[in-house]
Amino acid sequence: MPFDRSRPLSTAGAVGVAAFDAPEPSFLETVGAAFRQENLIGSALTNANLWGDQASLTKVDPTYNVYQDPDFADLIKEAPDQWDEVYNRTAADAKRAQIEKERKDRATLAASGWTGVGASFVAGIADPTILLPGGALARTGKVGFNAFRSAASVGAMAAAGTAVQEAGLQATQEERTATESAIAIGGSAILGGLIGAGASKFLSTGEWTRVSKQIESDLAEEGVEDVVGMTDTIVKRMQSAGAAAVDEIKLDDLGVGGPKAAQIVARATAAARINPGIETMFSPSVKVRETYARMVDNPVYTTMQMEGRSLGADVENLVKQYQRGALAQWLESSRNIYREARKAGYTGSKTEFYQAVAKAGRRGDVDPGGNEFVTRAAQEARSTVFNPLLERAQRIGLLPEDVKVSTAASYVTRLWNRQKLIGEEERFRKIARQYFAEQIAKLPEGKGPDAINDDDLKDYIEDVVTSVFNNLTGKGLADVPDWLVPVKRGPLKERTFNIPDELVEEFLENDMEAVLRRYTRTMGAEVELADKFGRADMKPQFEEIANEYNDLRKNAKTDDERQRLHKAEARDLKNLQAFRDMIRGTYRAADEASDWSKITRAALTWNYIRLLGGVTLASLTDASRFVAVHGVRATMREALPALTKGVKAAKISRADAKALGAVTERVLQSRLASLTDLNDPYAYGSRFERFLSNASNVFSRATGLGWWNDTLKTVASVMTQNRMMRNALDWHGADKTERAYMAYLGINEDMAERIAAQFRKYGVEEEGVYGANVSQWDDQAAVRAWGAALNKDVDRTIITKGVTDTPLWMKTNWGKLIFQFKSFGLASNQRVLIAGLQERPHRLAEMMVMSSALGMLIGYLKYVERGDMDEANKLLDNPGLWIAEGLDRSGVLAIPFEISNTAEKLGLPGIVTAAQAVAGDEDRGGGASRYASRGKLGAVLGPSSGLFEDLAMIAQQLSEGDLKKSGANAIIRQVPGATLPGIRTAIHVGVKPALQEAVQ
C-alpha cells in the first residue's frame, strides 16, 4: 500500500501503546511549531536555507546529481520541481532538513489537539500581517468566512489578509506550495468579490467553508488531463480567414457607434491626442478606417458592428495564438523536459539547457553532444512553433522564391545579438564580405554586377555588407526582415542572406526562449499581415490611402480644407505604420539600441521591482469586470461554476483557452509587462540588462499576479466561450445586442455557421458549459477566428493593453519615463468607459458600484498593510474621501482621476477635494492614497524623476555625513521588493521606525 503523504504524521509512539495513550507534545514544542509554521517572522528566522552559506548552497558540483541520489528519491517524487536548482549534496541535505522540520512541526500541531489550534491562532495574531483583516481568522478554508464594514468586502478581506501572509510563508517554507498561495489570493477574492457581504446572510459558516474548499480544490488542479484522447488533426481544407464579403463600406460604418455619451467621450479622447486608435476612427478616409479595423484590436464598437456586421478578425488578435498560445505551450513543455533531463543526470542550468536547444535547432534539431532531452526540446520547438508558421508563410507566398521549404527555417529563426554585432562590427563585416564575394563568384557569366573594375565590385560588395549590417542592428528600414539582403540593385537585390550558421554563430542569440519569443512575434505578424492585406508591409493599402486623399483634396473647396486633409493624411499614415510595426515588433527598432534606451529600460525595470509589489492587491477590482461585460446574472450563473464544476466541457474550455493564448500569464507574465511598460521585443542585450530582466521575472512571480491573472482570465475565457457558442449555435435566435457582440469580436453569420458546424462535430456541452475542443477542428479559418475572438474579449474583460491604447509619444524614452504605470488608465478609458457606454450602460453602472467598493477596500488595506492605522481610520471617518478613493482605484474614470490627483498634489482643487466638500468630511486634508508617497516632481514627471531625486538626496546626505529622516525614507523607497506583501509590512512596521529613530 503506498504511503499517503497528504495526511499529517502522528507523533512517535511506543510498541504496544495505543495511539490515544501516546504522550502529547509539550506546550513549548507546540508553540515553537506554531510560530515556525504560521508566523512569517518565525518561519523566516528558522529557515536554514535563508541564513546558511549561500556560496556553498548554490555552488555547482558537476559530479553530483540530486535526481540520481537514492537518498532523495522519495522526496523528489513528491515535488520534482522543488529540486531543479539543487546542484550539490550540501544544498540537498539542507532542503531535506527543512522539509523534515516542517513536516515534524505539522505533525506536532496535528497531535496537540486544541492546544495546537490555540497556539496557531496566537502565532497568527503575533504575525504583522494580522493587521490585515481576515489574515489569520479564516484558516479552515482559505477563502474564509468574515465580515467587515464595507458591504462588498467579505471574501476580499480574507483574500487580502491571506495573500499577504501566504506570500511570505510560501517563500520561506518548502511544504507550502505556490498553488496554496494562488488559492489564497485567487479563490477568496473571486468568491467574496463577486458575491459580497450579502452572501453571509444566506450561507452558514460551515456552508461557506464547504464552498471555499471546493474552490480551493478546483484551483489546485495543475494542468488539464487529455480527457478527449486528442489525435493529430487532419487538415481537410484550407479556407481564407475572416468573414464573408460585406456590403460596400461607408465612412460612417467605421465610426464610433452607440449612444451619444460614448461618442462624446470618444471625440474628447481623440481631441486630446491621448489615443491614436480613437483618432484614427475619426479619419476622413474610409480606407484608413477600414485598414485600422482589420489590423488592430479596436476596443470600441463601430457603427457597423452595432448593426451586426463585421470585417472579420483583426491581425493583432490573430497573432496572439502564436505569440502567446504556441510559445507558452512550448515553454511549459520544455521546462518539464529540463526537469526530466535533471533527473537523468544533466547538471547544467536552465539557461545552459536553452542555449543547447538553440544550437541543436541549427543542426537539424539534433544535439551535437548527444543529449536526448535537448534534441526533444528542439524538435518540439520545430513542430509546435516553427513549422506551423513556416507552412502558412509558404502557402501565402510570403517567403522569397529562393527559400525552399526544406531549408526555410534556417533563414527566419535566427535572432541576431545586436550588442555583439555592434561591438565587433569589423569582424562581422569581414565575414560578410568574404561570403558575398564567394556568392558573386559563383554566378553565371553575365549575371554578375555591372562592375567596371575590381574597385567598383568592392564598392558594390561594401554597399551590400553595410545594408545587411544596418538592417541587423536596427538602423535600416523597419519593414525589411533580418533574413533578406536589403539592397535595391544588382544580382543580390532582395535575395536571402543565406550565410551558413557556423560562420556567424558567435553573432547569434543562443537562447531558444529568446529566439521563440521574437520569432512568434515577428513571423506571426508577417504571416497574418500578408494573409490579411496581401503584403506584410501593407504597401498596396498605403497607396490606396494616398489615392483616396488625393481625391478628397481635389474635391475640397478651400485651401484650409485641403491643408487639414494634408495634415490628416500625414497623421493617419504615421499612426497606421506605427501600429503595423508595433505588431511586428519593429517599432523604433534603431532607437532601442541606443545607450539612452538602455538607461531607460534599466530605470523602468528598477521602478517596477521597487514600487509594484502590491499590484495583486490593487488588482482586486479586476473581478468586477465580469459584471460589466457579461452582466450580474451571467456572472453568478457561470463565473463560479467555471471554477468549481469538474465537468468534461469545462476542462476542455480551459484547455482551449490556454492553447489559443488567452490564459498564459503564469508562463509569460505578458499583461504585467505591458501595464508596467516593460514589454520590449528587443530586451536582450548587455549582461546588466539581462540581470535586470531576470530580476524582474523573479519579482513578477513573487507578486502572485500571474496566478491571479490566469485565474480571472480562466473564468473570463469560459464565460466568453459559452456566450459565443450559444450565439453561434442559434444565430437567428440571438437578439440585436448579441449579434453586435459577435460582430465586435470579428464573427458574422457566415463564420458563426462554420463555428457551429465544427462544434457539432467535435464539441461537448454539459450543464450549460460549452467545450469547443478546438484542437480537433478541421476548419483552420474557424479556429483562427474563434481564437482571435476569444483573445479579444478576454483581454478587454481583464484589461490587457493593446498597441493603440497609448499615444505614440509615450513609446519614446522620455514618454516611457514620465508616464510609466499610467498606461493602464489610458487603456481603461476606451476598454471600460467608452465600450461600457456603448453596450449596456446599466452594466457599467453595476460594475462601477462593485469596483468602487473593492477600491475602497483596497485603499483601506493599503494603509493597514504599512501599519498606518491613523490614515486607515481617517477613511472610515470621512466618507467623501473614502468614496473618492474607491472611484479612483476602480479604473472607470482613470483619466479624470490622473489629472485630478496630479493637480491636488500641486495644491490645486480636484475630484477628491470636491467629494469631501459634498460629503461634509470633517478632515479635508486627505488625498488619493495612490499618490501619497509621490512628491510634486514625481506626480508630474513620473516615478523615474522620483528615483533620481531620491538618489541625489541619499548621495548628498551621505557625503555630508548627516543622514536625515528624509534620507532614510529615500533609502527605504529604493529597496527592491520592499512593496511585496509581508515585506512591506515588516519594513513599515519594524525597519522604518527603527531607521528613522536611529538618524534623528
QUIHU-V351322 format. One record per helix or strand of 3 or more residues. SS is the DSSP state (H for helix, E for strand). FROM is the first residue (numbers start at 0). TO is the last residue. If there is no record, write none. Layout:
[[SS,FROM,TO] [SS,FROM,TO]]
This chain:
[[H,18,20] [H,26,37] [H,39,44] [H,47,50] [H,53,57] [H,65,67] [H,69,77] [H,79,82] [H,88,110] [H,112,125] [H,127,130] [H,153,171] [H,177,194] [H,196,200] [H,204,218] [H,251,253] [H,259,270] [H,275,280] [H,285,294] [H,302,305] [H,314,343] [H,349,360] [H,371,394] [H,408,411] [H,417,422] [H,424,440] [H,453,471] [H,500,506] [H,511,532] [H,538,554] [H,558,583] [H,590,592] [H,594,610] [H,614,629] [H,631,643] [H,647,658] [H,664,667] [H,669,674] [H,686,702] [H,704,728] [H,730,732] [H,735,743] [H,748,761] [E,763,765] [E,768,770] [H,773,775] [H,779,796] [H,807,810] [H,812,817] [H,822,837] [H,840,864] [H,868,876] [H,878,889] [H,893,904] [H,910,918] [H,928,930] [H,935,940] [H,942,958] [H,964,972] [H,982,998]]
